[in-house]
Amino acid sequence: MGEQDRGHQVERVTLSFFCSSGHEFHPQFAANIAPEELPVEMDCPNCGLPAGLDKANPPEVAKIEPYKTHLAYVKERRTDKEAKEILDEALELIRERRVRAAAAAKARQ
């Protein structure tokens, strides 16, 4: 196949990015993109940390937060008293539904 069958190759610019874990990667961009539109920071495809153009000074992560469960987020928003009130309300609704279901089943007999 010739060039006409594969399409026209666009000129490219290759940039080198470095993360604080020592990884280096080289994404390519179209050469017709203005230099100010090219990214100065990207996520490292190896570890996910931010990577920059300066090998001597890669960007640092401000703070790595541990994984939080749904329960941990709920506990941040609610006090123990509020949680007890919500639980009691939910249990009362369940009890009412069971009583109605039992009454409906008894009425059918």
N, CA, C and O atoms as a MOPAC input file, in Angstrom:
PM7 MOZYME 1SCF
protein

 N      0.84700 1    -1.19000 1     0.00000 1
 C      0.00000 1     0.00000 1     0.00000 1
 C      0.88200 1     1.23800 1     0.00000 1
 O      1.93900 1     1.26400 1     0.63000 1
 N      0.44600 1     2.23400 1    -0.69400 1
 C      1.20700 1     3.47500 1    -0.76600 1
 C      0.68200 1     4.51800 1     0.18400 1
 O     -0.28400 1     4.27900 1     0.90800 1
 N      1.30400 1     5.65700 1     0.18700 1
 C      0.93300 1     6.77700 1     1.06200 1
 C     -0.51400 1     7.20400 1     0.82500 1
 O     -1.22200 1     7.55300 1     1.77000 1
 N     -0.95600 1     7.17800 1    -0.43900 1
 C     -2.31700 1     7.61700 1    -0.75200 1
 C     -3.37000 1     6.68400 1    -0.14900 1
 O     -4.49600 1     7.11200 1     0.10300 1
 N     -3.02200 1     5.42700 1     0.08200 1
 C     -3.97900 1     4.48500 1     0.64800 1
 C     -4.06300 1     4.56800 1     2.17300 1
 O     -5.10400 1     4.24900 1     2.74800 1
 N     -3.00400 1     4.98400 1     2.82300 1
 C     -2.96900 1     5.04400 1     4.29200 1
 C     -3.31000 1     6.41700 1     4.83700 1
 O     -3.48400 1     6.56400 1     6.04700 1
 N     -3.40700 1     7.39200 1     4.01500 1
 C     -3.67700 1     8.74600 1     4.47300 1
 C     -2.38900 1     9.52800 1     4.64500 1
 O     -1.29300 1     8.97600 1     4.54600 1
 N     -2.53200 1    10.80300 1     4.89900 1
 C     -1.38500 1    11.69700 1     5.03400 1
 C     -0.86600 1    11.67100 1     6.47000 1
 O     -1.64700 1    11.78700 1     7.41500 1
 N      0.42600 1    11.52300 1     6.63500 1
 C      1.03700 1    11.55500 1     7.96100 1
 C      1.22400 1    13.01000 1     8.40600 1
 O      1.81900 1    13.81400 1     7.69000 1
 N      0.71600 1    13.33000 1     9.57700 1
 C      0.84100 1    14.67800 1    10.13100 1
 C      2.15600 1    14.75400 1    10.89300 1
 O      2.56300 1    13.80000 1    11.55600 1
 N      2.80800 1    15.90000 1    10.78700 1
 C      4.04600 1    16.09000 1    11.55900 1
 C      3.70100 1    16.07100 1    13.04600 1
 O      2.63400 1    16.52000 1    13.46300 1
 N      4.63100 1    15.54200 1    13.82700 1
 C      4.38800 1    15.39900 1    15.25900 1
 C      5.49200 1    16.04000 1    16.08400 1
 O      6.61800 1    16.23900 1    15.63000 1
 N      5.11800 1    16.35200 1    17.30900 1
 C      6.06200 1    16.86700 1    18.30100 1
 C      6.03300 1    15.88100 1    19.46900 1
 O      4.96100 1    15.51200 1    19.94700 1
 N      7.18700 1    15.46600 1    19.91600 1
 C      7.26900 1    14.55400 1    21.05200 1
 C      7.77200 1    15.31500 1    22.26200 1
 O      8.79300 1    15.99800 1    22.19500 1
 N      7.05400 1    15.19600 1    23.36800 1
 C      7.46600 1    15.82500 1    24.61700 1
 C      7.84500 1    14.73200 1    25.60600 1
 O      7.30300 1    13.62800 1    25.55200 1
 N      8.76600 1    15.03100 1    26.50100 1
 C      9.17100 1    14.09100 1    27.54300 1
 C      8.60200 1    14.56000 1    28.87900 1
 O      8.79500 1    15.70500 1    29.28700 1
 N      7.89700 1    13.65200 1    29.54700 1
 C      7.32000 1    13.94400 1    30.85600 1
 C      7.96500 1    13.04200 1    31.90000 1
 O      8.30300 1    11.89300 1    31.61900 1
 N      8.13500 1    13.58200 1    33.12200 1
 C      8.80600 1    12.87000 1    34.21200 1
 C      7.95500 1    12.97400 1    35.46900 1
 O      7.47800 1    14.05400 1    35.81800 1
 N      7.76700 1    11.83700 1    36.15300 1
 C      7.01800 1    11.85500 1    37.41100 1
 C      7.99100 1    11.67000 1    38.57800 1
 O      9.16600 1    11.36400 1    38.37100 1
 N      7.49700 1    11.85800 1    39.79700 1
 C      8.37300 1    11.76700 1    40.97200 1
 C      8.78000 1    10.32600 1    41.28300 1
 O      9.67200 1    10.10900 1    42.10400 1
 N      8.14800 1     9.33800 1    40.64600 1
 C      8.54000 1     7.93900 1    40.83900 1
 C      9.68800 1     7.53700 1    39.91500 1
 O     10.17200 1     6.40700 1    39.97600 1
 N     10.12300 1     8.46400 1    39.05700 1
 C     11.23100 1     8.18400 1    38.14900 1
 C     10.80000 1     7.67400 1    36.78300 1
 O     11.64500 1     7.34600 1    35.95100 1
 N      9.50400 1     7.60200 1    36.54200 1
 C      9.03500 1     7.16400 1    35.23300 1
 C      9.19800 1     8.27700 1    34.20000 1
 O      9.11700 1     9.46100 1    34.52900 1
 N      9.42300 1     7.89100 1    32.98100 1
 C      9.54400 1     8.83600 1    31.87800 1
 C      8.69900 1     8.30200 1    30.73000 1
 O      8.75300 1     7.11500 1    30.40900 1
 N      7.91300 1     9.19000 1    30.10900 1
 C      7.12600 1     8.78400 1    28.94700 1
 C      7.11400 1     9.90400 1    27.92800 1
 O      7.36400 1    11.06200 1    28.26200 1
 N      6.82200 1     9.55700 1    26.68500 1
 C      6.98900 1    10.48800 1    25.57100 1
 C      5.74500 1    10.51300 1    24.67800 1
 O      5.73600 1     9.86900 1    23.62900 1
 N      4.70200 1    11.23800 1    25.07200 1
 C      3.52700 1    11.33400 1    24.20700 1
 C      3.81700 1    12.22900 1    23.00100 1
 O      4.67600 1    13.11000 1    23.04900 1
 N      3.07600 1    11.98000 1    21.92200 1
 C      3.24900 1    12.77100 1    20.70900 1
 C      2.01100 1    13.62400 1    20.48200 1
 O      0.88700 1    13.21800 1    20.77600 1
 N      2.25000 1    14.81700 1    19.95100 1
 C      1.18000 1    15.76400 1    19.65800 1
 C      1.35000 1    16.26200 1    18.23600 1
 O      2.45700 1    16.24800 1    17.69700 1
 N      0.26000 1    16.70000 1    17.62400 1
 C      0.33800 1    17.25600 1    16.27500 1
 C      1.19800 1    18.51400 1    16.31100 1
 O      1.10100 1    19.31600 1    17.23900 1
 N      2.04900 1    18.68000 1    15.28500 1
 C      2.98500 1    19.81200 1    15.25200 1
 C      2.28100 1    21.13900 1    15.04000 1
 O      2.85100 1    22.18900 1    15.33700 1
 N      1.04900 1    21.11800 1    14.53000 1
 C      0.36000 1    22.38400 1    14.26200 1
 C     -0.33800 1    22.95100 1    15.50500 1
 O     -0.98200 1    23.99700 1    15.41800 1
 N     -0.22500 1    22.29500 1    16.63300 1
 C     -0.79200 1    22.82000 1    17.88000 1
 C      0.12200 1    23.91600 1    18.41600 1
 O      1.34400 1    23.77000 1    18.42800 1
 N     -0.48100 1    25.00400 1    18.85300 1
 C      0.29900 1    26.12100 1    19.39900 1
 C      1.02100 1    25.66400 1    20.66100 1
 O      0.44700 1    24.92600 1    21.46200 1
 N      2.26800 1    26.08800 1    20.85400 1
 C      3.03600 1    25.65400 1    22.03100 1
 C      2.34100 1    25.93400 1    23.36400 1
 O      2.47900 1    25.15400 1    24.30700 1
 N      1.60100 1    27.03000 1    23.45000 1
 C      0.92100 1    27.34600 1    24.71200 1
 C     -0.27000 1    26.41700 1    24.97800 1
 O     -0.77300 1    26.36800 1    26.10100 1
 N     -0.72500 1    25.68200 1    23.95900 1
 C     -1.82700 1    24.74800 1    24.13800 1
 C     -1.34300 1    23.33900 1    24.51200 1
 O     -2.15100 1    22.49000 1    24.88700 1
 N     -0.04500 1    23.09000 1    24.41300 1
 C      0.49800 1    21.78800 1    24.79200 1
 C      0.48200 1    21.66300 1    26.31500 1
 O      0.74500 1    22.64400 1    27.01000 1
 N      0.18400 1    20.49500 1    26.83800 1
 C      0.12300 1    20.33900 1    28.29800 1
 C      1.50000 1    20.45500 1    28.93900 1
 O      2.50100 1    20.02800 1    28.36400 1
 N      1.54000 1    21.03300 1    30.12800 1
 C      2.79600 1    21.12600 1    30.87800 1
 C      2.82600 1    20.08200 1    31.99000 1
 O      3.85900 1    19.85600 1    32.62000 1
 N      1.67800 1    19.45100 1    32.21800 1
 C      1.57800 1    18.41700 1    33.24400 1
 C      0.56100 1    17.37400 1    32.79000 1
 O     -0.50000 1    17.71000 1    32.26300 1
 N      0.90500 1    16.09700 1    33.00300 1
 C      0.01300 1    14.98900 1    32.65600 1
 C      0.10300 1    13.93900 1    33.75500 1
 O      1.03100 1    13.95400 1    34.56400 1
 N     -0.87100 1    13.02100 1    33.78100 1
 C     -0.79900 1    11.89900 1    34.71200 1
 C      0.09900 1    10.82700 1    34.11800 1
 O     -0.00100 1    10.50800 1    32.93300 1
 N      0.97200 1    10.27500 1    34.94100 1
 C      1.88500 1     9.22200 1    34.50200 1
 C      1.07200 1     7.96200 1    34.18100 1
 O      0.27100 1     7.53100 1    35.01000 1
 N      1.25700 1     7.36300 1    32.99900 1
 C      0.50000 1     6.15100 1    32.66600 1
 C      0.94300 1     4.93600 1    33.48200 1
 O      0.22800 1     3.93500 1    33.51800 1
 N      2.09600 1     5.00000 1    34.13200 1
 C      2.59500 1     3.87600 1    34.92700 1
 C      2.06100 1     3.87400 1    36.35300 1
 O      1.62200 1     2.84100 1    36.85900 1
 N      2.10200 1     5.04700 1    37.00300 1
 C      1.72700 1     5.09300 1    38.41900 1
 C      0.58200 1     6.05400 1    38.72800 1
 O      0.03600 1     6.01400 1    39.83100 1
 N      0.20700 1     6.91200 1    37.78700 1
 C     -0.89800 1     7.83600 1    38.00500 1
 C     -0.52600 1     9.13900 1    38.68500 1
 O     -1.37700 1    10.01500 1    38.83900 1
 N      0.72600 1     9.28600 1    39.09500 1
 C      1.15800 1    10.53800 1    39.71800 1
 C      1.29300 1    11.62200 1    38.65400 1
 O      1.45000 1    11.30400 1    37.47500 1
 N      1.23400 1    12.90100 1    39.04300 1
 C      1.42700 1    13.95600 1    38.05900 1
 C      2.85800 1    13.94300 1    37.52800 1
 O      3.80700 1    13.68400 1    38.26800 1
 N      2.99500 1    14.22500 1    36.24600 1
 C      4.30700 1    14.26900 1    35.59800 1
 C      4.44900 1    15.60200 1    34.88700 1
 O      3.48400 1    16.12400 1    34.32800 1
 N      5.66000 1    16.15200 1    34.91100 1
 C      5.92900 1    17.43400 1    34.27400 1
 C      7.08400 1    17.34500 1    33.30400 1
 O      7.68100 1    16.28500 1    33.11800 1
 N      7.38900 1    18.46700 1    32.69100 1
 C      8.42300 1    18.52300 1    31.65800 1
 C      9.83600 1    18.62600 1    32.22000 1
 O     10.79700 1    18.34500 1    31.50300 1
 N      9.98900 1    19.01900 1    33.48000 1
 C     11.30800 1    19.21200 1    34.08300 1
 C     11.72600 1    17.93700 1    34.82500 1
 O     11.12200 1    17.57100 1    35.83400 1
 N     12.75700 1    17.27100 1    34.31900 1
 C     13.20500 1    16.01000 1    34.92400 1
 C     13.74900 1    16.22500 1    36.33200 1
 O     13.55400 1    15.38100 1    37.20700 1
 N     14.42900 1    17.34700 1    36.55700 1
 C     15.03300 1    17.61800 1    37.86200 1
 C     13.98600 1    17.96100 1    38.91900 1
 O     14.21200 1    17.73100 1    40.10700 1
 N     12.84600 1    18.50700 1    38.50100 1
 C     11.80400 1    18.92800 1    39.44200 1
 C     10.43500 1    18.42600 1    39.00100 1
 O      9.61100 1    19.22100 1    38.54900 1
 N     10.17300 1    17.12800 1    39.12000 1
 C      8.84200 1    16.64000 1    38.74700 1
 C      7.80500 1    17.14200 1    39.74200 1
 O      8.13200 1    17.37300 1    40.90600 1
 N      6.56000 1    17.31400 1    39.30600 1
 C      5.52700 1    17.80100 1    40.23700 1
 C      5.28800 1    16.81300 1    41.36700 1
 O      5.32600 1    15.59800 1    41.16900 1
 N      5.04600 1    17.34500 1    42.53300 1
 C      4.78000 1    16.52000 1    43.71500 1
 C      3.27300 1    16.45300 1    43.95000 1
 O      2.53500 1    17.37400 1    43.60000 1
 N      2.84000 1    15.37100 1    44.53600 1
 C      1.44400 1    15.22900 1    44.90700 1
 C      1.23800 1    16.00400 1    46.19800 1
 O      2.00300 1    15.84800 1    47.15000 1
 N      0.21100 1    16.83600 1    46.23100 1
 C     -0.02600 1    17.65900 1    47.41000 1
 C     -0.27700 1    16.78400 1    48.63900 1
 O      0.32400 1    16.99400 1    49.69300 1
 N     -1.16200 1    15.81000 1    48.49700 1
 C     -1.48500 1    14.95600 1    49.63300 1
 C     -2.12100 1    13.68400 1    49.07900 1
 O     -3.07700 1    13.75200 1    48.30700 1
 N     -1.60600 1    12.55200 1    49.46200 1
 C     -2.20300 1    11.29300 1    49.04500 1
 C     -3.16000 1    10.85600 1    50.14300 1
 O     -2.74500 1    10.53200 1    51.25500 1
 N     -4.44900 1    10.85200 1    49.81400 1
 C     -5.45000 1    10.46400 1    50.79800 1
 C     -5.74000 1     8.97400 1    50.65700 1
 O     -5.85500 1     8.46300 1    49.54300 1
 N     -5.85700 1     8.28900 1    51.77300 1
 C     -6.17600 1     6.85900 1    51.69500 1
 C     -7.59700 1     6.65100 1    51.17500 1
 O     -8.44100 1     7.54400 1    51.24700 1
 N     -7.83800 1     5.45800 1    50.65300 1
 C     -9.16600 1     5.11500 1    50.16300 1
 C    -10.16300 1     5.15500 1    51.31200 1
 O     -9.89500 1     4.63400 1    52.39400 1
 N    -11.30700 1     5.77400 1    51.07300 1
 C    -12.34000 1     5.83900 1    52.09300 1
 C    -13.54200 1     5.03300 1    51.62100 1
 O    -13.91500 1     5.07200 1    50.44900 1
 N    -14.12700 1     4.32000 1    52.53500 1
 C    -15.33500 1     3.57700 1    52.22500 1
 C    -16.53800 1     4.52300 1    52.27300 1
 O    -16.44100 1     5.65400 1    52.75000 1
 N    -17.66100 1     4.03700 1    51.77400 1
 C    -18.88900 1     4.82300 1    51.84100 1
 C    -19.22300 1     5.14300 1    53.29600 1
 O    -19.64900 1     6.25400 1    53.61100 1
 N    -19.02800 1     4.17100 1    54.17200 1
 C    -19.33100 1     4.36800 1    55.58700 1
 C    -18.46900 1     5.48300 1    56.18800 1
 O    -18.94600 1     6.26000 1    57.01500 1
 N    -17.20500 1     5.55700 1    55.77300 1
 C    -16.32200 1     6.60900 1    56.29200 1
 C    -16.82800 1     7.99500 1    55.89500 1
 O    -16.79100 1     8.92700 1    56.69800 1
 N    -17.30300 1     8.12700 1    54.64700 1
 C    -17.85200 1     9.41500 1    54.21500 1
 C    -19.13200 1     9.75400 1    54.99100 1
 O    -19.34700 1    10.90600 1    55.36700 1
 N    -19.96500 1     8.76200 1    55.22400 1
 C    -21.19700 1     8.98900 1    55.99000 1
 C    -20.85900 1     9.43700 1    57.39900 1
 O    -21.47900 1    10.36000 1    57.92800 1
 N    -19.87200 1     8.78500 1    58.01200 1
 C    -19.48900 1     9.14200 1    59.38800 1
 C    -18.93000 1    10.55900 1    59.47200 1
 O    -19.01000 1    11.19000 1    60.52600 1
 N    -18.36600 1    11.06600 1    58.38000 1
 C    -17.87500 1    12.44800 1    58.38800 1
 C    -19.03200 1    13.44200 1    58.40900 1
 O    -18.90700 1    14.54200 1    58.95000 1
 N    -20.16200 1    13.04500 1    57.81400 1
 C    -21.29300 1    13.96400 1    57.69200 1
 C    -22.27900 1    13.87400 1    58.84600 1
 O    -23.03200 1    14.81800 1    59.08300 1
 N    -22.29100 1    12.76000 1    59.56700 1
 C    -23.29000 1    12.54100 1    60.60100 1
 C    -22.64000 1    12.33600 1    61.96800 1
 O    -21.56600 1    11.74700 1    62.08400 1
 N    -23.32100 1    12.83900 1    62.99400 1
 C    -22.88900 1    12.53400 1    64.36000 1
 C    -23.51300 1    11.19700 1    64.75300 1
 O    -24.40100 1    10.69900 1    64.06100 1
 N    -23.05700 1    10.62200 1    65.84900 1
 C    -23.62600 1     9.35400 1    66.32100 1
 C    -25.11500 1     9.51300 1    66.65700 1
 O    -25.91700 1     8.61100 1    66.41700 1
 N    -25.46200 1    10.66700 1    67.21100 1
 C    -26.86500 1    10.91900 1    67.56200 1
 C    -27.72600 1    10.96700 1    66.30100 1
 O    -28.79600 1    10.35900 1    66.26100 1
 N    -27.27500 1    11.67900 1    65.28000 1
 C    -28.02300 1    11.74700 1    64.02500 1
 C    -28.14100 1    10.37000 1    63.37900 1
 O    -29.19500 1    10.02400 1    62.84500 1
 N    -27.07500 1     9.58900 1    63.42200 1
 C    -27.10200 1     8.24500 1    62.84300 1
 C    -28.12700 1     7.37000 1    63.56000 1
 O    -28.85300 1     6.61100 1    62.91700 1
 N    -28.19000 1     7.47200 1    64.90200 1
 C    -29.15500 1     6.68100 1    65.67100 1
 C    -30.57500 1     7.08700 1    65.32200 1
 O    -31.44800 1     6.23000 1    65.19300 1
 N    -30.82200 1     8.39800 1    65.16500 1
 C    -32.16400 1     8.87800 1    64.80700 1
 C    -32.58100 1     8.34200 1    63.43100 1
 O    -33.71300 1     7.89100 1    63.25700 1
 N    -31.67100 1     8.39000 1    62.46100 1
 C    -31.96500 1     7.90300 1    61.11000 1
 C    -32.22200 1     6.39800 1    61.13000 1
 O    -33.14500 1     5.91600 1    60.47300 1
 N    -31.41500 1     5.66100 1    61.87700 1
 C    -31.59500 1     4.21300 1    61.97800 1
 C    -32.92900 1     3.86600 1    62.63300 1
 O    -33.64500 1     2.97900 1    62.17000 1
 N    -33.25400 1     4.57000 1    63.71100 1
 C    -34.52600 1     4.31900 1    64.39400 1
 C    -35.71200 1     4.60500 1    63.46700 1
 O    -36.69200 1     3.85900 1    63.45700 1
 N    -35.61900 1     5.67600 1    62.70100 1
 C    -36.68200 1     6.02700 1    61.75200 1
 C    -36.83700 1     4.94100 1    60.68300 1
 O    -37.95500 1     4.55100 1    60.34900 1
 N    -35.72600 1     4.46200 1    60.15600 1
 C    -35.76900 1     3.41300 1    59.12500 1
 C    -36.33700 1     2.11800 1    59.69200 1
 O    -37.13500 1     1.45200 1    59.03300 1
 N    -35.93400 1     1.75600 1    60.90400 1
 C    -36.45700 1     0.53800 1    61.53200 1
 C    -37.95800 1     0.64700 1    61.79500 1
 O    -38.69000 1    -0.32900 1    61.63400 1
 N    -38.40900 1     1.81200 1    62.19300 1
 C    -39.84000 1     2.01700 1    62.44400 1
 C    -40.64500 1     1.86200 1    61.15100 1
 O    -41.72700 1     1.27500 1    61.16600 1
 N    -40.13100 1     2.38000 1    60.04200 1
 C    -40.80500 1     2.21400 1    58.74800 1
 C    -40.88500 1     0.74100 1    58.35400 1
 O    -41.90400 1     0.29100 1    57.83100 1
 N    -39.82300 1    -0.00100 1    58.60100 1
 C    -39.81500 1    -1.44000 1    58.28500 1
 C    -40.83500 1    -2.17000 1    59.14700 1
 O    -41.56500 1    -3.03000 1    58.65400 1
 N    -40.88900 1    -1.83100 1    60.43200 1
 C    -41.86300 1    -2.47200 1    61.32800 1
 C    -43.29900 1    -2.18800 1    60.88400 1
 O    -44.14700 1    -3.08000 1    60.88400 1
 N    -43.56000 1    -0.93300 1    60.50800 1
 C    -44.90800 1    -0.56300 1    60.03600 1
 C    -45.27400 1    -1.35400 1    58.78100 1
 O    -46.40200 1    -1.83400 1    58.66400 1
 N    -44.33600 1    -1.49600 1    57.84200 1
 C    -44.58600 1    -2.27000 1    56.61900 1
 C    -44.88400 1    -3.72800 1    56.94400 1
 O    -45.77500 1    -4.32800 1    56.34400 1
 N    -44.15200 1    -4.29600 1    57.88100 1
 C    -44.38200 1    -5.69900 1    58.26600 1
 C    -45.75900 1    -5.87500 1    58.89400 1
 O    -46.45000 1    -6.85700 1    58.62500 1
 N    -46.15300 1    -4.92400 1    59.73000 1
 C    -47.46200 1    -4.99400 1    60.37000 1
 C    -48.55500 1    -4.91500 1    59.29700 1
 O    -49.51000 1    -5.69100 1    59.33600 1
 N    -48.42600 1    -3.99200 1    58.34600 1
 C    -49.41900 1    -3.86000 1    57.27300 1
 C    -49.46000 1    -5.11900 1    56.41300 1
 O    -50.53900 1    -5.57600 1    56.03600 1
 N    -48.28700 1    -5.68400 1    56.09900 1
 C    -48.22600 1    -6.90300 1    55.28500 1
 C    -48.88200 1    -8.07200 1    56.01500 1
 O    -49.59900 1    -8.86600 1    55.40600 1
 N    -48.63600 1    -8.17200 1    57.31700 1
 C    -49.24100 1    -9.25600 1    58.10100 1
 C    -50.75500 1    -9.09500 1    58.15600 1
 O    -51.49100 1   -10.07600 1    58.04800 1
 N    -51.22500 1    -7.84700 1    58.32700 1
 C    -52.66900 1    -7.58100 1    58.37800 1
 C    -53.31800 1    -7.89700 1    57.03000 1
 O    -54.41100 1    -8.46100 1    56.98300 1
 N    -52.64900 1    -7.53400 1    55.94000 1
 C    -53.17900 1    -7.81500 1    54.59900 1
 C    -53.23300 1    -9.31800 1    54.34500 1
 O    -54.18800 1    -9.79900 1    53.73500 1
 N    -52.23800 1   -10.06200 1    54.79600 1
 C    -52.20900 1   -11.51500 1    54.61600 1
 C    -53.31300 1   -12.17000 1    55.45100 1
 O    -53.92600 1   -13.14300 1    55.01000 1
 N    -53.56400 1   -11.65500 1    56.63000 1
 C    -54.59300 1   -12.19800 1    57.50900 1
 C    -55.97100 1   -11.92400 1    56.91700 1
 O    -56.86700 1   -12.76400 1    57.00800 1
 N    -56.14200 1   -10.74900 1    56.30900 1
 C    -57.42200 1   -10.37400 1    55.72500 1
 C    -57.75200 1   -11.26500 1    54.52700 1
 O    -58.93200 1   -11.50100 1    54.26900 1
 N    -56.78600 1   -11.75700 1    53.80400 1
 C    -57.00600 1   -12.61400 1    52.63000 1
 C    -57.43900 1   -14.01100 1    53.03900 1
 O    -58.03400 1   -14.72100 1    52.22900 1
 N    -57.16500 1   -14.42300 1    54.24900 1
 C    -57.48900 1   -15.79900 1    54.67100 1
 C    -58.90900 1   -15.95300 1    54.96200 1
 O    -59.34900 1   -17.04300 1    55.32800 1

